[in-house]
Amino acid sequence: MNIPDRYHGVWQRTLLETPTERDTTTWVRWLQTGLWHGDLRVPAAADRNTVAGRAELQGFGGTTLITQPDAAQPEVCTWQRQIDLQPPRSTPDAGHMVFESPEVVHETGIHGTYFEVWERLPGSLGTRIALAALDDQGAPTAERLLVAGRYLMHLRPRRAAWPVDTTADDSLAEVVARHPQQAEALLDFDISFSTLEHGVWTIERATSPAWEDGVRACTMHRMGHAEATVKCDGLTLHWQVLEWHAPD
């Protein structure tokens, strides 16, 4: 079921407040289609050229659910994470959402004590596309391409499984510290946030800084109801259509 239109687009976090911190510098983007989301968070001080710095990043993707279980409370947004750069959580990622205006929404934590302010980026409404990469046998994988307006997010999860001693709410940094010999495999998780305009893909921020500021040709074509092709260096060609809303 698609979520309400008011959530569509790309949201930039401008404030995070917890009992112990106030953060206005972490680079955060949440891209939301009619059902699917992608999220990337890069702390300002994180050195992504080091193992320690890469382990500080956060990013995830999956489907989004909007509910209002209690009429006396604001509606609840739950980000149902299907892929996650960090280890699994013990509680759902969910918050009470209050729209201060059509372009600004406040989130208050349900399973954690925090407050966030999100502002929608201009140009992120209109087109909404969600694609899953197909493997060599034509089966869908967990790799995703998401488009909202002029913005595109690519998410490719790691291939390695979590070590058997990983527990809920471990941080990636803790897991890597326990298993340094597996660091590269555990950090092999690509998320990039980009603009896609006039067939040109320009990456603004990515888990790997080597991807950033790259410009490459990129075109997407729907090939019937359930399949699409993406012609772009570094990406697979054949994709399954999960969602395709592209107004003229």
C-alpha positions as a Markdown table, in Angstrom:
| # | Residue | x | y | z |
|---|---|---|---|---|
| 1 | Met | 0.0 | 0.0 | 0.0 |
| 2 | Asn | 1.4 | 3.4 | -1.0 |
| 3 | Ile | 2.0 | 5.9 | 1.7 |
| 4 | Pro | 0.4 | 9.3 | 1.7 |
| 5 | Asp | 1.6 | 11.8 | -0.8 |
| 6 | Arg | 2.8 | 14.2 | 1.8 |
| 7 | Tyr | 5.8 | 11.9 | 2.5 |
| 8 | His | 7.0 | 11.6 | -1.0 |
| 9 | Gly | 10.3 | 13.2 | -2.1 |
| 10 | Val | 13.7 | 13.7 | -0.6 |
| 11 | Trp | 14.0 | 14.9 | 3.0 |
| 12 | Gln | 17.1 | 16.5 | 4.4 |
| 13 | Arg | 17.6 | 16.3 | 8.2 |
| 14 | Thr | 18.5 | 19.7 | 9.6 |
| 15 | Leu | 18.4 | 18.9 | 13.3 |
| 16 | Leu | 18.8 | 15.9 | 15.7 |
| 17 | Glu | 18.4 | 16.4 | 19.4 |
| 18 | Thr | 18.9 | 13.6 | 22.0 |
| 19 | Pro | 19.4 | 13.9 | 25.8 |
| 20 | Thr | 23.2 | 14.0 | 25.1 |
| 21 | Glu | 23.7 | 15.8 | 21.8 |
| 22 | Arg | 22.5 | 18.3 | 19.3 |
| 23 | Asp | 23.6 | 17.6 | 15.7 |
| 24 | Thr | 23.2 | 20.0 | 12.8 |
| 25 | Thr | 26.2 | 18.9 | 10.8 |
| 26 | Thr | 25.7 | 15.2 | 9.8 |
| 27 | Trp | 24.7 | 15.0 | 6.1 |
| 28 | Val | 21.4 | 13.0 | 6.0 |
| 29 | Arg | 19.1 | 12.3 | 3.1 |
| 30 | Trp | 15.9 | 10.2 | 3.2 |
| 31 | Leu | 14.5 | 9.4 | -0.2 |
| 32 | Gln | 10.8 | 8.3 | -0.2 |
| 33 | Thr | 8.9 | 6.9 | -3.2 |
| 34 | Gly | 5.3 | 5.7 | -2.9 |
| 35 | Leu | 6.4 | 2.7 | -0.9 |
| 36 | Trp | 10.2 | 2.4 | -0.9 |
| 37 | His | 12.8 | 4.4 | 1.0 |
| 38 | Gly | 16.5 | 4.8 | 1.0 |
| 39 | Asp | 18.5 | 6.6 | 3.7 |
| 40 | Leu | 22.2 | 7.7 | 3.9 |
| 41 | Arg | 23.9 | 9.5 | 6.9 |
| 42 | Val | 27.5 | 10.7 | 6.8 |
| 43 | Pro | 28.8 | 12.4 | 10.0 |
| 44 | Ala | 30.8 | 15.5 | 9.2 |
| 45 | Ala | 33.9 | 14.2 | 10.9 |
| 46 | Ala | 33.8 | 10.7 | 9.4 |
| 47 | Asp | 36.9 | 9.9 | 7.3 |
| 48 | Arg | 35.5 | 7.6 | 4.7 |
| 49 | Asn | 39.0 | 6.7 | 3.5 |
| 50 | Thr | 39.6 | 4.7 | 6.8 |
| 51 | Val | 38.0 | 1.6 | 8.2 |
| 52 | Ala | 37.0 | 3.5 | 11.4 |
| 53 | Gly | 35.4 | 6.3 | 9.4 |
| 54 | Arg | 33.4 | 4.1 | 7.1 |
| 55 | Ala | 32.1 | 2.1 | 10.1 |
| 56 | Glu | 30.6 | 5.3 | 11.4 |
| 57 | Leu | 28.3 | 5.7 | 8.4 |
| 58 | Gln | 24.6 | 4.8 | 8.5 |
| 59 | Gly | 22.4 | 3.8 | 5.6 |
| 60 | Phe | 19.5 | 1.5 | 4.9 |
| 61 | Gly | 16.6 | 0.8 | 2.6 |
| 62 | Gly | 13.2 | -1.0 | 2.5 |
| 63 | Thr | 9.5 | -0.2 | 2.6 |
| 64 | Thr | 7.7 | 2.5 | 4.6 |
| 65 | Leu | 4.6 | 2.1 | 6.7 |
| 66 | Ile | 2.3 | 4.9 | 8.0 |
| 67 | Thr | -0.1 | 4.1 | 10.7 |
| 68 | Gln | -2.1 | 5.8 | 13.5 |
| 69 | Pro | -2.7 | 3.2 | 16.2 |
| 70 | Asp | -3.7 | 5.8 | 18.8 |
| 71 | Ala | -6.1 | 8.6 | 17.6 |
| 72 | Ala | -4.8 | 10.8 | 20.4 |
| 73 | Gln | -1.2 | 10.6 | 19.1 |
| 74 | Pro | 0.4 | 11.7 | 15.8 |
| 75 | Glu | 0.7 | 9.2 | 13.0 |
| 76 | Val | 3.6 | 6.8 | 13.1 |
| 77 | Cys | 6.1 | 6.3 | 10.3 |
| 78 | Thr | 8.0 | 3.0 | 10.4 |
| 79 | Trp | 11.0 | 2.4 | 8.2 |
| 80 | Gln | 11.0 | -1.3 | 7.6 |
| 81 | Arg | 14.6 | -2.0 | 6.9 |
| 82 | Gln | 15.3 | -4.8 | 4.4 |
| 83 | Ile | 19.0 | -3.9 | 4.0 |
| 84 | Asp | 21.1 | -2.0 | 6.5 |
| 85 | Leu | 24.7 | -0.9 | 6.7 |
| 86 | Gln | 24.6 | -1.3 | 10.4 |
| 87 | Pro | 23.8 | -4.5 | 12.3 |
| 88 | Pro | 20.1 | -5.4 | 13.1 |
| 89 | Arg | 18.2 | -3.3 | 15.7 |
| 90 | Ser | 16.3 | -4.7 | 18.6 |
| 91 | Thr | 13.4 | -2.3 | 18.1 |
| 92 | Pro | 11.6 | -1.0 | 15.0 |
| 93 | Asp | 12.8 | 2.2 | 13.4 |
| 94 | Ala | 9.6 | 4.3 | 14.0 |
| 95 | Gly | 8.7 | 7.8 | 15.0 |
| 96 | His | 5.7 | 10.1 | 15.6 |
| 97 | Met | 5.4 | 12.5 | 12.6 |
| 98 | Val | 4.0 | 16.0 | 12.7 |
| 99 | Phe | 4.0 | 18.2 | 9.6 |
| 100 | Glu | 4.7 | 21.8 | 10.6 |
| 101 | Ser | 4.2 | 22.7 | 6.9 |
| 102 | Pro | 4.0 | 20.7 | 3.6 |
| 103 | Glu | 7.8 | 21.0 | 3.4 |
| 104 | Val | 8.8 | 20.5 | 7.0 |
| 105 | Val | 8.1 | 17.4 | 9.2 |
| 106 | His | 9.1 | 16.8 | 12.9 |
| 107 | Glu | 9.9 | 13.3 | 14.1 |
| 108 | Thr | 9.8 | 12.2 | 17.7 |
| 109 | Gly | 11.2 | 8.9 | 18.6 |
| 110 | Ile | 9.0 | 6.0 | 19.9 |
| 111 | His | 11.6 | 3.4 | 20.8 |
| 112 | Gly | 14.3 | 6.0 | 21.5 |
| 113 | Thr | 14.5 | 9.5 | 23.0 |
| 114 | Tyr | 15.2 | 11.9 | 20.1 |
| 115 | Phe | 13.7 | 14.7 | 18.0 |
| 116 | Glu | 14.5 | 15.4 | 14.3 |
| 117 | Val | 13.5 | 18.1 | 11.9 |
| 118 | Trp | 13.2 | 17.1 | 8.2 |
| 119 | Glu | 12.9 | 19.5 | 5.3 |
| 120 | Arg | 11.9 | 18.4 | 1.8 |
| 121 | Leu | 14.4 | 19.2 | -1.0 |
| 122 | Pro | 13.0 | 21.3 | -3.9 |
| 123 | Gly | 12.7 | 19.3 | -7.1 |
| 124 | Ser | 12.1 | 16.0 | -5.4 |
| 125 | Leu | 8.4 | 15.5 | -6.3 |
| 126 | Gly | 6.9 | 14.1 | -9.5 |
| 127 | Thr | 8.7 | 11.1 | -10.7 |
| 128 | Arg | 8.8 | 8.1 | -8.3 |
| 129 | Ile | 10.6 | 4.9 | -9.4 |
| 130 | Ala | 11.8 | 1.9 | -7.4 |
| 131 | Leu | 13.8 | -0.9 | -9.1 |
| 132 | Ala | 15.4 | -4.2 | -7.9 |
| 133 | Ala | 18.4 | -5.5 | -9.8 |
| 134 | Leu | 18.0 | -8.8 | -11.5 |
| 135 | Asp | 20.7 | -11.5 | -11.3 |
| 136 | Asp | 22.0 | -13.6 | -14.2 |
| 137 | Gln | 19.1 | -16.0 | -13.8 |
| 138 | Gly | 16.6 | -13.1 | -13.9 |
| 139 | Ala | 15.7 | -13.2 | -10.2 |
| 140 | Pro | 15.4 | -10.0 | -8.2 |
| 141 | Thr | 18.1 | -9.2 | -5.7 |
| 142 | Ala | 18.3 | -6.8 | -2.7 |
| 143 | Glu | 20.1 | -4.1 | -4.8 |
| 144 | Arg | 17.9 | -1.0 | -5.3 |
| 145 | Leu | 17.6 | 2.1 | -7.5 |
| 146 | Leu | 15.2 | 4.7 | -6.2 |
| 147 | Val | 14.2 | 7.9 | -7.9 |
| 148 | Ala | 12.2 | 10.9 | -6.5 |
| 149 | Gly | 12.0 | 13.9 | -8.8 |
| 150 | Arg | 15.5 | 14.9 | -9.9 |
| 151 | Tyr | 17.2 | 12.7 | -7.3 |
| 152 | Leu | 18.4 | 9.1 | -7.4 |
| 153 | Met | 19.7 | 6.8 | -4.7 |
| 154 | His | 21.5 | 3.5 | -5.4 |
| 155 | Leu | 21.8 | 0.9 | -2.7 |
| 156 | Arg | 23.8 | -2.3 | -3.0 |
| 157 | Pro | 24.1 | -4.4 | 0.2 |
| 158 | Arg | 27.1 | -6.3 | 1.4 |
| 159 | Arg | 27.4 | -9.9 | 0.3 |
| 160 | Ala | 28.9 | -11.2 | 3.5 |
| 161 | Ala | 26.8 | -12.5 | 6.4 |
| 162 | Trp | 27.2 | -11.0 | 9.9 |
| 163 | Pro | 29.6 | -12.9 | 12.1 |
| 164 | Val | 27.8 | -15.4 | 14.4 |
| 165 | Asp | 28.6 | -13.3 | 17.5 |
| 166 | Thr | 26.8 | -10.2 | 16.2 |
| 167 | Thr | 23.9 | -9.2 | 18.5 |
| 168 | Ala | 21.0 | -6.8 | 18.1 |
| 169 | Asp | 22.1 | -3.1 | 18.6 |
| 170 | Asp | 25.8 | -3.9 | 18.0 |
| 171 | Ser | 27.4 | -1.1 | 16.0 |
| 172 | Leu | 29.3 | -1.8 | 12.8 |
| 173 | Ala | 32.4 | -0.3 | 14.5 |
| 174 | Glu | 32.1 | -2.9 | 17.3 |
| 175 | Val | 31.7 | -5.8 | 14.9 |
| 176 | Val | 34.6 | -4.7 | 12.8 |
| 177 | Ala | 36.8 | -4.3 | 15.9 |
| 178 | Arg | 36.0 | -7.9 | 16.9 |
| 179 | His | 36.6 | -9.2 | 13.4 |
| 180 | Pro | 39.3 | -7.0 | 11.8 |
| 181 | Gln | 40.1 | -9.7 | 9.2 |
| 182 | Gln | 36.6 | -9.3 | 7.9 |
| 183 | Ala | 36.5 | -5.5 | 7.8 |
| 184 | Glu | 36.5 | -5.1 | 4.0 |
| 185 | Ala | 33.7 | -7.6 | 3.5 |
| 186 | Leu | 31.6 | -6.1 | 6.3 |
| 187 | Leu | 32.2 | -2.6 | 4.9 |
| 188 | Asp | 31.4 | -3.6 | 1.3 |
| 189 | Phe | 28.0 | -1.9 | 1.2 |
| 190 | Asp | 27.5 | 0.9 | -1.4 |
| 191 | Ile | 25.0 | 3.7 | -1.1 |
| 192 | Ser | 25.1 | 6.8 | -3.2 |
| 193 | Phe | 22.9 | 9.9 | -3.4 |
| 194 | Ser | 22.8 | 11.7 | -6.7 |
| 195 | Thr | 21.0 | 13.9 | -9.1 |
| 196 | Leu | 19.7 | 12.5 | -12.4 |
| 197 | Glu | 18.9 | 15.1 | -15.0 |
| 198 | His | 18.8 | 15.0 | -18.8 |
| 199 | Gly | 20.5 | 11.6 | -18.8 |
| 200 | Val | 23.4 | 12.7 | -16.5 |
| 201 | Trp | 24.1 | 11.0 | -13.2 |
| 202 | Thr | 26.0 | 13.2 | -10.7 |
| 203 | Ile | 26.9 | 11.7 | -7.3 |
| 204 | Glu | 26.7 | 14.1 | -4.4 |
| 205 | Arg | 27.5 | 11.8 | -1.5 |
| 206 | Ala | 28.4 | 8.1 | -1.2 |
| 207 | Thr | 29.6 | 5.6 | 1.3 |
| 208 | Ser | 32.8 | 5.6 | -0.8 |
| 209 | Pro | 34.2 | 9.1 | -1.5 |
| 210 | Ala | 35.8 | 7.8 | -4.7 |
| 211 | Trp | 32.3 | 7.8 | -6.2 |
| 212 | Glu | 31.6 | 11.4 | -5.4 |
| 213 | Asp | 31.6 | 14.2 | -8.0 |
| 214 | Gly | 31.6 | 11.6 | -10.7 |
| 215 | Val | 29.5 | 12.4 | -13.8 |
| 216 | Arg | 28.4 | 9.7 | -16.1 |
| 217 | Ala | 25.7 | 9.1 | -18.7 |
| 218 | Cys | 22.7 | 7.2 | -17.3 |
| 219 | Thr | 19.4 | 6.4 | -18.9 |
| 220 | Met | 16.4 | 4.3 | -17.6 |
| 221 | His | 13.8 | 2.7 | -19.8 |
| 222 | Arg | 10.7 | 0.7 | -18.8 |
| 223 | Met | 10.5 | -2.5 | -20.9 |
| 224 | Gly | 6.9 | -3.5 | -20.2 |
| 225 | His | 5.0 | -3.9 | -16.9 |
| 226 | Ala | 7.7 | -5.6 | -14.8 |
| 227 | Glu | 11.1 | -4.9 | -16.3 |
| 228 | Ala | 13.4 | -1.9 | -17.0 |
| 229 | Thr | 16.9 | -1.4 | -18.3 |
| 230 | Val | 19.4 | 1.0 | -16.8 |
| 231 | Lys | 22.3 | 2.0 | -19.0 |
| 232 | Cys | 25.0 | 3.4 | -16.8 |
| 233 | Asp | 28.6 | 2.5 | -16.0 |
| 234 | Gly | 28.9 | 0.6 | -12.8 |
| 235 | Leu | 25.3 | -0.6 | -12.7 |
| 236 | Thr | 23.6 | -3.8 | -13.9 |
| 237 | Leu | 21.5 | -3.6 | -17.1 |
| 238 | His | 18.3 | -5.4 | -16.1 |
| 239 | Trp | 16.0 | -4.5 | -13.3 |
| 240 | Gln | 12.6 | -5.4 | -11.9 |
| 241 | Val | 10.0 | -2.6 | -11.7 |
| 242 | Leu | 8.8 | -2.3 | -8.1 |
| 243 | Glu | 7.2 | 1.1 | -8.6 |
| 244 | Trp | 7.1 | 3.4 | -11.7 |
| 245 | His | 5.3 | 6.7 | -11.6 |
| 246 | Ala | 6.7 | 9.0 | -14.2 |
| 247 | Pro | 4.3 | 11.8 | -15.2 |
| 248 | Asp | 4.8 | 13.5 | -18.5 |
